[in-house]
Amino acid sequence: MKIPFLDLQQINAPYEVQFHQQLQTLLDKGWYILGEEVLQFEHEFAAYCGTSHCIGVANGLDALTLIFRGYIELGQLHKGDEVLVPANTYIASILAIIEAGLVPVLVEPNPTTFLVEANALEQNRTSKTKAVMVVHLYGQLPDMEAISSWAKLNNLLLIEDAAQAHGAQLPSGQKAGNLGDAAGFSFYPGKNLGALGDAGAVTTNDVHLAEVIRQLRNYGSAQKYHNTYLGVNSRLDELQAAFLRIKLPQLDRDNALRRTIAARYATEINNPTIQLPIYTSQADQVFHLYVIRTAQRDKLQAYLAQHEIQTLIHYPIPPHQQCALAAWNALSFPITEATHREVLSLPISPIMTAEQVDRVIAVLNAYN
């Protein structure tokens, strides 16, 4: 039994008829940029997240970058301000901060949850700290109540990197995207809510930030040929918005299927060489990834490959050790470095069958 890590063709297969219909509708309309589909998706995704505003952009990196640029235009951030960010995130989180002219300050995560905590953020706060970006890594929310209270106490902007957390929510029902001042989402095809190409969005309840970002994404313009800001071209494509609208109503169902698989992994994988992830409340997480740890990571991955079970590593190299951030290569983040050496992502998706899950568990339990 071959078990792929993620079969995007099968994930999108149930929607193919609707995709073709929407493509024909778009061709018949002849309107391809910032049309009705984008407006409707922005309205629907804002309603889903519980926010007042959603601004569709080209990708998740742009979503985060434009949040910071928007706050700079509003005078709430200034070039050179420090932004606290997890050390173990994907590099996009850090690139967004740098691209906006701000200074990332890396913070070690909790070694068992992979998430940053308020006390670690406080230890890294300086007089230059003006914002914090939390990352809902692997689809899990950190303790947002504690972090939000700490951020408000210190008058800091709170930004969510929600690229992996579509639909994740607190026990209160408050969703990712509505847990801080603004949030950036990616709809990369492999995400829980994935487009058929690059796509992203910003969610916020701040009307002023929303208006600035709407202009920044469109050459800094609210009216054609009238440019208020030094903007960029980062607009959610009309066709991708149409595809996302088709898939959005099924997001909660798909997340529930992911939770079912994660619950089986958590209760049925039993191998002393494998450390299972620790979740504060599984019912509130969306399991974009199910990430285990083992000191024998490469050996285990090869063993699984021999049994035709595909796995991936998220992520093999921590940001501070990347060539692109050469100035940081000498820095030491022991917790982050250890997790990057030991993590392995198991297959998990809404189309996995019970037999495939049985197989993954059996092969892992037989590993010695």
C-alpha positions as CSV (number, residue, x, y, z in Angstrom):
1,M,0.0,0.0,0.0
2,K,1.6,3.3,-1.2
3,I,0.7,6.2,1.1
4,P,1.6,9.6,-0.2
5,F,2.2,12.5,2.2
6,L,-0.4,14.6,0.4
7,D,-2.4,13.8,-2.7
8,L,-3.6,17.1,-4.0
9,Q,-5.2,15.6,-7.0
10,Q,-7.5,13.5,-4.9
11,I,-8.2,16.4,-2.5
12,N,-9.4,18.6,-5.3
13,A,-11.2,15.8,-7.3
14,P,-14.6,16.3,-5.6
15,Y,-14.6,20.0,-6.7
16,E,-13.5,19.5,-10.3
17,V,-17.0,19.9,-11.9
18,Q,-17.5,23.2,-9.9
19,F,-14.0,24.3,-10.8
20,H,-14.8,23.9,-14.5
21,Q,-18.1,25.7,-14.1
22,Q,-16.5,28.6,-12.4
23,L,-13.7,28.8,-15.0
24,Q,-16.4,29.0,-17.7
25,T,-18.3,31.6,-15.7
26,L,-15.1,33.7,-15.4
27,L,-14.4,33.4,-19.1
28,D,-18.0,34.5,-19.9
29,K,-17.7,37.5,-17.6
30,G,-14.3,38.6,-19.0
31,W,-13.3,40.2,-15.6
32,Y,-10.1,38.7,-14.3
33,I,-8.6,41.1,-11.6
34,L,-10.3,42.3,-8.4
35,G,-13.8,41.4,-9.4
36,E,-16.9,40.0,-7.8
37,E,-15.3,36.7,-6.8
38,V,-12.5,38.4,-4.8
39,L,-15.1,40.7,-3.1
40,Q,-17.3,37.7,-2.2
41,F,-14.5,35.6,-1.0
42,E,-13.2,38.4,1.2
43,H,-16.7,38.8,2.7
44,E,-17.1,35.1,3.3
45,F,-13.6,34.5,4.7
46,A,-13.9,37.5,7.0
47,A,-17.3,36.1,8.2
48,Y,-15.7,32.6,8.7
49,C,-12.8,34.0,10.8
50,G,-15.2,36.4,12.7
51,T,-13.4,39.6,11.5
52,S,-14.6,42.8,10.0
53,H,-12.2,42.8,7.1
54,C,-10.4,40.4,4.8
55,I,-8.1,41.6,2.0
56,G,-7.1,39.1,-0.6
57,V,-3.5,39.2,-1.7
58,A,-1.2,37.2,-3.9
59,N,0.3,34.9,-1.3
60,G,0.9,34.3,2.4
61,L,4.3,36.1,2.5
62,D,2.8,39.2,1.0
63,A,0.0,39.0,3.5
64,L,2.4,39.3,6.4
65,T,4.7,41.8,4.7
66,L,1.7,44.1,3.9
67,I,0.5,44.0,7.5
68,F,3.8,45.4,8.7
69,R,4.0,47.9,5.8
70,G,0.5,49.0,6.6
71,Y,1.3,49.7,10.3
72,I,4.4,51.7,9.1
73,E,2.2,53.8,6.8
74,L,-0.2,54.4,9.8
75,G,2.7,55.5,12.0
76,Q,2.2,52.6,14.5
77,L,5.5,51.0,13.5
78,H,8.8,52.6,12.3
79,K,11.7,51.3,10.4
80,G,14.1,49.6,12.7
81,D,11.5,48.6,15.3
82,E,11.9,45.1,16.7
83,V,9.4,42.3,16.2
84,L,9.5,39.2,18.3
85,V,9.0,36.0,16.3
86,P,9.5,32.3,17.0
87,A,13.0,31.0,16.1
88,N,11.6,27.7,14.7
89,T,9.2,29.1,12.2
90,Y,9.3,28.9,8.4
91,I,11.6,31.6,7.0
92,A,8.6,33.4,5.4
93,S,7.7,34.8,8.8
94,I,11.1,36.4,9.2
95,L,11.3,37.5,5.6
96,A,8.1,39.5,6.0
97,I,9.6,41.4,8.9
98,I,12.9,42.1,7.1
99,E,11.1,43.1,3.9
100,A,9.1,45.8,5.8
101,G,12.3,47.3,7.2
102,L,11.8,45.9,10.7
103,V,14.1,43.9,12.9
104,P,13.3,40.2,13.8
105,V,14.2,39.1,17.2
106,L,14.1,35.3,17.4
107,V,12.5,33.6,20.5
108,E,12.9,30.0,21.4
109,P,9.7,27.9,21.6
110,N,8.4,25.5,24.2
111,P,10.3,22.2,23.3
112,T,7.2,20.0,23.8
113,T,4.6,22.1,21.9
114,F,6.9,23.9,19.4
115,L,5.1,27.1,20.3
116,V,6.3,30.4,21.9
117,E,5.0,31.4,25.3
118,A,4.4,34.7,26.9
119,N,7.3,34.3,29.4
120,A,9.8,33.7,26.7
121,L,8.5,36.7,24.7
122,E,8.9,38.8,27.8
123,Q,12.5,37.6,28.3
124,N,13.3,38.9,24.8
125,R,11.4,42.2,25.0
126,T,13.5,45.4,24.8
127,S,12.7,49.1,24.6
128,K,12.8,48.7,20.8
129,T,10.2,45.9,20.8
130,K,7.0,47.2,19.2
131,A,5.2,44.1,17.9
132,V,5.1,40.3,18.3
133,M,4.2,37.8,15.6
134,V,3.0,34.5,16.8
135,V,3.0,31.5,14.5
136,H,0.3,28.9,14.7
137,L,2.8,26.3,13.7
138,Y,1.4,23.0,12.3
139,G,-2.1,24.3,12.9
140,Q,-1.9,24.6,16.7
141,L,-2.7,27.8,18.6
142,P,-0.4,28.9,21.4
143,D,-1.8,30.3,24.6
144,M,-3.3,33.3,22.9
145,E,-5.1,34.6,26.0
146,A,-1.8,34.9,27.9
147,I,0.1,36.3,24.9
148,S,-2.7,38.8,24.1
149,S,-2.8,40.0,27.7
150,W,1.0,40.4,27.8
151,A,1.0,42.2,24.4
152,K,-1.7,44.7,25.6
153,L,0.1,45.2,28.9
154,N,3.2,46.2,27.0
155,N,1.4,48.2,24.3
156,L,2.6,45.8,21.5
157,L,1.0,45.0,18.2
158,L,0.0,41.3,18.0
159,I,0.2,39.7,14.5
160,E,-0.8,36.2,13.7
161,D,1.0,34.1,11.1
162,A,-2.0,31.9,10.5
163,A,-0.7,30.3,7.3
164,Q,-1.2,26.8,8.7
165,A,-4.2,27.4,10.9
166,H,-7.4,27.9,8.8
167,G,-10.2,27.2,11.2
168,A,-8.2,26.6,14.4
169,Q,-10.1,28.1,17.3
170,L,-10.0,28.7,21.1
171,P,-12.4,26.9,23.4
172,S,-14.5,30.1,23.2
173,G,-15.0,29.6,19.5
174,Q,-12.8,32.5,18.5
175,K,-10.9,31.6,15.4
176,A,-7.4,32.1,14.1
177,G,-7.3,35.3,12.2
178,N,-9.3,37.0,14.9
179,L,-6.9,36.6,17.9
180,G,-4.7,39.6,17.4
181,D,-4.6,43.0,15.6
182,A,-4.1,41.4,12.2
183,A,-3.4,38.0,10.7
184,G,-1.8,36.7,7.5
185,F,-3.1,33.6,5.7
186,S,-1.6,31.5,2.9
187,F,-3.8,29.5,0.6
188,Y,-0.9,27.6,-1.0
189,P,-2.3,24.4,-2.5
190,G,-1.2,22.1,0.4
191,K,-2.8,24.2,3.1
192,N,-6.0,23.1,4.9
193,L,-7.8,25.6,2.6
194,G,-5.7,25.5,-0.5
195,A,-6.1,27.2,-3.8
196,L,-4.9,25.8,-7.1
197,G,-1.9,28.2,-7.1
198,D,-0.5,30.9,-4.9
199,A,-3.0,33.0,-2.9
200,G,-3.2,34.7,0.5
201,A,-5.2,37.1,2.6
202,V,-5.1,39.5,5.6
203,T,-7.8,39.5,8.2
204,T,-8.3,42.3,10.7
205,N,-10.8,44.4,12.6
206,D,-8.9,47.6,12.1
207,V,-10.7,49.6,9.3
208,H,-7.7,51.9,8.9
209,L,-5.2,49.1,8.4
210,A,-7.6,47.3,6.0
211,E,-7.9,50.4,3.9
212,V,-4.1,50.9,3.7
213,I,-3.5,47.3,2.8
214,R,-6.2,47.4,0.1
215,Q,-4.2,50.2,-1.5
216,L,-0.8,48.8,-0.9
217,R,-1.7,45.5,-2.7
218,N,-2.8,47.5,-5.7
219,Y,0.2,49.8,-6.5
220,G,-0.7,51.9,-3.5
221,S,-3.9,53.1,-5.2
222,A,-7.5,53.3,-4.3
223,Q,-8.4,55.1,-7.6
224,K,-6.8,54.1,-10.9
225,Y,-3.7,56.2,-11.7
226,H,-3.9,58.0,-8.3
227,N,-1.2,56.5,-6.1
228,T,-1.3,57.3,-2.4
229,Y,1.5,54.9,-1.3
230,L,4.5,53.2,-2.7
231,G,2.6,50.0,-3.3
232,V,3.1,46.6,-4.9
233,N,1.2,44.3,-7.2
234,S,-0.2,41.7,-4.8
235,R,-3.8,41.0,-5.7
236,L,-5.7,37.7,-5.1
237,D,-6.5,36.3,-8.5
238,E,-10.1,36.3,-9.4
239,L,-10.0,32.6,-10.5
240,Q,-8.3,31.5,-7.3
241,A,-10.9,33.4,-5.2
242,A,-13.6,31.5,-7.1
243,F,-11.9,28.2,-6.4
244,L,-11.5,29.1,-2.7
245,R,-15.2,30.0,-2.4
246,I,-16.1,26.5,-3.6
247,K,-13.8,24.8,-1.0
248,L,-14.4,27.1,2.0
249,P,-17.8,25.5,3.0
250,Q,-16.0,22.2,3.4
251,L,-13.1,23.4,5.6
252,D,-14.6,22.5,8.9
253,R,-15.5,19.0,7.7
254,D,-12.0,18.5,6.4
255,N,-10.5,19.8,9.7
256,A,-12.7,17.3,11.6
257,L,-11.3,14.5,9.5
258,R,-7.8,15.6,10.3
259,R,-8.6,15.6,14.0
260,T,-9.9,12.0,13.7
261,I,-6.7,10.9,12.2
262,A,-4.6,12.8,14.7
263,A,-6.6,11.3,17.6
264,R,-5.8,7.8,16.2
265,Y,-2.1,8.6,15.9
266,A,-2.1,10.0,19.5
267,T,-3.7,7.0,21.0
268,E,-2.4,4.1,18.8
269,I,1.2,4.9,18.0
270,N,3.2,3.2,20.8
271,N,6.9,3.2,20.2
272,P,9.4,4.4,22.9
273,T,11.7,5.8,20.2
274,I,9.0,8.2,19.0
275,Q,7.8,11.3,20.8
276,L,4.3,12.3,19.8
277,P,3.3,16.0,19.7
278,I,1.7,17.5,22.8
279,Y,-1.4,19.6,22.1
280,T,-3.1,21.8,24.7
281,S,-6.6,21.0,23.3
282,Q,-6.9,18.7,20.3
283,A,-10.4,19.8,19.6
284,D,-9.3,23.3,18.8
285,Q,-6.4,22.4,16.5
286,V,-6.6,21.8,12.8
287,F,-3.6,19.5,12.3
288,H,-2.2,21.0,9.1
289,L,0.8,18.8,10.0
290,Y,1.2,15.9,12.4
291,V,4.8,16.2,13.6
292,I,6.6,13.5,15.6
293,R,10.1,13.7,17.1
294,T,12.8,11.1,17.2
295,A,16.6,11.2,17.7
296,Q,16.8,8.7,14.8
297,R,14.8,10.9,12.4
298,D,16.7,10.1,9.2
299,K,16.7,6.4,9.9
300,L,13.0,6.4,10.7
301,Q,12.2,8.3,7.5
302,A,14.2,5.8,5.4
303,Y,12.4,2.9,7.2
304,L,9.0,4.4,6.4
305,A,10.0,5.0,2.8
306,Q,11.0,1.4,2.5
307,H,7.4,0.6,3.5
308,E,6.1,3.1,0.9
309,I,5.0,5.7,3.5
310,Q,6.0,9.2,2.4
311,T,7.0,11.7,5.1
312,L,8.4,15.2,5.0
313,I,10.6,17.3,7.3
314,H,9.1,20.6,8.4
315,Y,11.8,22.1,8.5
316,P,15.3,20.6,8.0
317,I,17.2,23.9,8.5
318,P,16.3,26.5,11.1
319,P,16.0,30.1,9.8
320,H,19.1,31.4,11.6
321,Q,21.3,28.8,9.9
322,Q,20.1,29.6,6.4
323,C,22.6,31.1,3.9
324,A,20.1,33.9,3.3
325,L,20.6,35.0,6.9
326,A,24.3,34.5,7.0
327,A,24.7,37.3,9.6
328,W,22.8,35.1,12.1
329,N,24.6,31.8,11.4
330,A,26.7,32.1,14.6
331,L,23.7,32.5,16.8
332,S,22.7,29.6,19.0
333,F,19.1,28.5,19.6
334,P,19.5,25.0,21.1
335,I,15.8,24.1,21.4
336,T,15.1,25.2,17.8
337,E,18.2,23.4,16.5
338,A,17.2,20.2,18.3
339,T,13.7,20.2,16.9
340,H,14.8,20.8,13.4
341,R,17.1,17.8,13.7
342,E,14.4,15.5,15.1
343,V,11.0,16.4,13.6
344,L,9.2,14.3,11.0
345,S,5.8,14.9,9.5
346,L,3.5,12.0,9.0
347,P,0.8,11.8,6.3
348,I,-2.4,13.4,7.4
349,S,-5.2,14.7,5.2
350,P,-9.0,14.6,4.8
351,I,-8.7,11.9,2.1
352,M,-6.7,9.4,4.1
353,T,-8.5,6.1,4.5
354,A,-8.8,4.2,7.7
355,E,-6.7,1.4,6.1
356,Q,-4.0,3.9,5.3
357,V,-4.0,5.2,8.9
358,D,-3.9,1.5,10.2
359,R,-0.8,1.0,8.0
360,V,1.1,4.0,9.2
361,I,0.4,3.1,12.8
362,A,1.4,-0.5,12.4
363,V,4.6,0.3,10.6
364,L,5.6,2.9,13.2
365,N,4.9,0.5,16.1
366,A,7.0,-2.2,14.4
367,Y,10.0,0.1,14.1
368,N,13.0,-0.9,16.2
